[in-house]
Amino acid sequence: MRRPMLLLCALAIAAPAAAQEWPSAPEYDVLLTSYAIRPQVLKLKAGEPVKLRFVNNSNEPHRFAAAAFFARAELRGRDRDLVRHGQVAVPALAERTVALVPKAGRYAMSGAPLAQRLLGMHGRIVVE
């Protein structure tokens, strides 16, 4: 009986601290339009869990791309499938929420494909 209890305690201690903080993590809206990402500069705190809610208010699907940012961040387990190849696909008139713990750095963010970036759908993520 003691071994299972010890194992459960060890697993609870080994679980990432951030996993326990997802429900209370602050949520930030990232608005995706056909020609912009708002805010254009997204400022986050390193090591603190956040939820990023990507809101697409246009009639066209959009992809939010930030490959380096997502590669370095610790993503909530169930949200890993939402981020593919450093991008989050958001259907028309829909939203997707990704919870993560960002790492310090400056990262490029943009819409995908290239045409959207050229029309102004780009910005920066600053994590300090």
C-alpha positions as CSV (number, residue, x, y, z in Angstrom):
1,M,0.0,0.0,0.0
2,R,2.9,2.4,0.7
3,R,4.5,1.9,-2.7
4,P,1.5,3.1,-4.7
5,M,1.1,6.1,-2.4
6,L,4.8,7.0,-2.7
7,L,4.6,6.6,-6.5
8,L,1.6,9.0,-6.7
9,C,3.4,11.5,-4.5
10,A,6.5,11.3,-6.7
11,L,4.4,11.9,-9.8
12,A,2.6,14.8,-8.3
13,I,5.9,16.5,-7.4
14,A,7.4,15.7,-10.8
15,A,4.4,17.3,-12.7
16,P,5.3,20.7,-14.1
17,A,4.2,23.5,-11.9
18,A,2.6,25.3,-14.8
19,A,0.2,22.4,-15.3
20,Q,-1.4,23.2,-12.0
21,E,-1.7,26.9,-13.0
22,W,-3.5,26.6,-16.3
23,P,-7.0,27.4,-14.9
24,S,-5.8,30.7,-13.4
25,A,-3.4,31.7,-16.2
26,P,-4.2,35.1,-17.8
27,E,-5.7,35.1,-21.2
28,Y,-4.6,37.3,-24.1
29,D,-6.6,37.9,-27.3
30,V,-4.7,37.8,-30.6
31,L,-7.0,39.2,-33.3
32,L,-6.4,37.9,-36.8
33,T,-7.8,39.8,-39.7
34,S,-7.1,39.6,-43.4
35,Y,-4.4,42.3,-43.2
36,A,-3.2,42.5,-39.6
37,I,-2.4,40.8,-36.3
38,R,-3.4,42.8,-33.2
39,P,-1.7,43.5,-31.0
40,Q,1.3,44.0,-33.4
41,V,3.6,43.5,-30.5
42,L,2.6,40.9,-28.0
43,K,4.4,41.3,-24.6
44,L,4.5,38.3,-22.3
45,K,6.4,37.4,-19.1
46,A,9.0,34.6,-19.3
47,G,8.1,31.5,-17.3
48,E,4.6,32.5,-16.5
49,P,1.7,30.4,-17.9
50,V,-0.6,32.2,-20.3
51,K,-3.5,31.4,-22.6
52,L,-3.4,32.9,-26.1
53,R,-6.8,33.1,-27.7
54,F,-6.5,33.5,-31.4
55,V,-9.7,35.1,-32.8
56,N,-10.4,35.2,-36.5
57,N,-13.1,37.7,-37.2
58,S,-12.9,37.4,-41.0
59,N,-14.7,35.2,-43.5
60,E,-11.4,33.5,-44.5
61,P,-9.4,31.0,-42.5
62,H,-6.1,32.2,-41.1
63,R,-2.9,30.7,-39.8
64,F,-0.9,32.3,-37.0
65,A,2.8,31.5,-37.5
66,A,5.5,31.8,-34.8
67,A,7.6,28.7,-35.2
68,A,10.5,29.8,-33.0
69,F,8.2,31.0,-30.2
70,F,6.1,27.7,-30.2
71,A,9.3,25.6,-30.4
72,R,10.7,27.1,-27.3
73,A,7.5,27.3,-25.2
74,E,6.1,24.7,-23.0
75,L,2.7,23.9,-24.4
76,R,-0.2,22.5,-22.4
77,G,-0.5,18.8,-23.3
78,R,-3.9,19.0,-24.9
79,D,-3.0,22.0,-27.0
80,R,0.1,20.4,-28.7
81,D,-2.2,19.2,-31.5
82,L,-3.4,22.7,-32.2
83,V,0.2,23.9,-33.0
84,R,1.5,22.2,-36.2
85,H,4.8,23.2,-37.8
86,G,4.8,26.3,-35.6
87,Q,1.4,27.5,-36.7
88,V,-2.2,27.6,-35.3
89,A,-4.9,27.2,-37.9
90,V,-8.0,29.3,-37.1
91,P,-11.1,28.7,-39.3
92,A,-13.2,31.6,-40.5
93,L,-15.2,33.4,-37.7
94,A,-13.7,31.1,-35.1
95,E,-11.2,31.0,-32.3
96,R,-8.6,28.7,-30.9
97,T,-7.0,28.9,-27.4
98,V,-3.4,27.6,-26.7
99,A,-2.0,27.6,-23.1
100,L,1.7,27.7,-22.8
101,V,4.7,28.9,-20.7
102,P,6.8,31.2,-22.9
103,K,10.6,31.4,-22.8
104,A,12.5,34.7,-22.8
105,G,13.3,36.1,-26.3
106,R,12.0,38.1,-29.2
107,Y,10.1,36.2,-31.9
108,A,8.6,36.9,-35.2
109,M,4.9,36.3,-35.7
110,S,2.9,36.4,-38.9
111,G,0.1,35.2,-40.9
112,A,0.6,32.4,-43.4
113,P,0.9,32.3,-46.5
114,L,3.4,34.9,-47.7
115,A,0.7,37.1,-49.4
116,Q,-0.8,37.8,-46.0
117,R,2.6,38.8,-44.5
118,L,3.2,41.1,-47.4
119,L,-0.1,42.8,-46.8
120,G,0.8,43.6,-43.2
121,M,-0.1,40.5,-41.2
122,H,3.0,40.4,-39.1
123,G,4.4,41.5,-35.8
124,R,6.6,40.5,-32.8
125,I,6.3,38.5,-29.6
126,V,8.5,39.9,-26.8
127,V,9.0,37.7,-23.8
128,E,11.0,39.2,-20.9
